[in-house]
Amino acid sequence: MLFVVSCDRELPINLNYKHYDFVSLDQNGGTWTTVLLASPEQLEIPEPADVNSTQYQTELANLKDAMSNLTSQQRNAVEYWTNNPSIRWMEIAMELVAKYNLILGRNQKEIKTHQST
């Protein structure tokens, strides 16, 4: 006798989540940079250009131009990643776990902590 057991559903990919309704656009959002520091003395931030300066206005115009000329593929990518990005990463992780039959392991710091106790 042979029994075959499997899932009755496909892995949910590209789930449709209700998007966020932002109160307003952050005009400076594109300038954010991730910075990891050991101490605040490591970084000296120069004063930004005045909002009425030619440099600032040129950068702003370039950004607006780039945003108005997005391809449909770029626009879809923006919509995908701004719709609950942390859940999107979980979807990718679930897909990889299912595809490669992975069991998520503990990180090395956690393993060392448990070994020393």
N, C-alpha and C positions, 0 to 999 in steps of 0.2 A: 504494500500500500504506500502510495506517495502523496504527501500533503504539501501544498505550496501555499505559503502565507506571505502576503506583502501588503503594503499600504494601499488604501483604497482611493487616495487622492495624490495629485501631483504636488510637488513642493511649491508653496506660494511664492511667485516671483513677480516683482513690480506691482505690489499691492497698491491699490488706490486709497490713499489716506486723504482726509480732509485737510486742505492746505491752511496755513496760517493766514490770518488777516492782519497785516501789519498796520499800526496806527499811522506811521509815516515812513518815508524812505530816509535812510541815513546817508546823507550826501558824502560822508567821509568813510563809508563802509569799505570801499575798495582800497583804502590806504592802510587797513589794519595789517599788522605783521606779528607773527608769533615770535616771541623773544624769551629765551630761557637764560636767566642770570644767576650767578652765585651771590652777587651783591649789587646794590643800585649804583655803586661807583663805576661799574663796568660800562655804563652807557651814558653818553652825553647826547641829548636830543636837541638839535638846532631848532630855533624858532621858525615856524612855518612861514612861507611867503604870505604876504597880505592878500586877502581875498580879492582886492581890486588890482593886484599886480598883473602884468602881462604874463608872467610865468604861470601863475595860478589859473588865470582865465584860459590860457592855451591848453593846459593840462585838462581843465574841466571840459573844454570844447572837444578835445580828442576823446575823452571818456564818453561823452554824450554821443559823439559820432559813432564810436565803436558799438555802443549799446543799441543804437538805432539801426545798425547794419548787421545784426546777428543773423547767422544762417538758421534755418529751421532746426538743424541738428544741435547747434549751440543753444538755441532757445529751449529745446527739449531737455538738454543737459541742465540748464539753469533751473527749470521747473522741477526736474527730478531731484536734484540735490538740495533745493530749498524747501522741499516737502518732507519734513521730518528726517533730516540727514542722519541722525543717530539710528533711526529705525532702518534706514537704507543700508547702513553698515551691518546691522544685525541680519538683514536679508542676505547680504553677501556672505557673511559668516555661516548662516544656516545652509546656504546653497553649497558652500565648500565642504561643510561637515557632512551633508547628505551625499554629495558627489563622491567624496573620497573616504566615506565611512570613518571619519575622524572622531576621536574622543578628545575634547579640549583638555590639555594638560595644565598642571599648576606651574606658576612661574618659578624661576630658580630661587628667588629670595624666599618665597613661601616654603619651598622644599628644604632649604638650609635651616630655616627657623624651626621646622618640625623635626629635622634630624638632630638639632642641638638640644632639644628638650627631652 
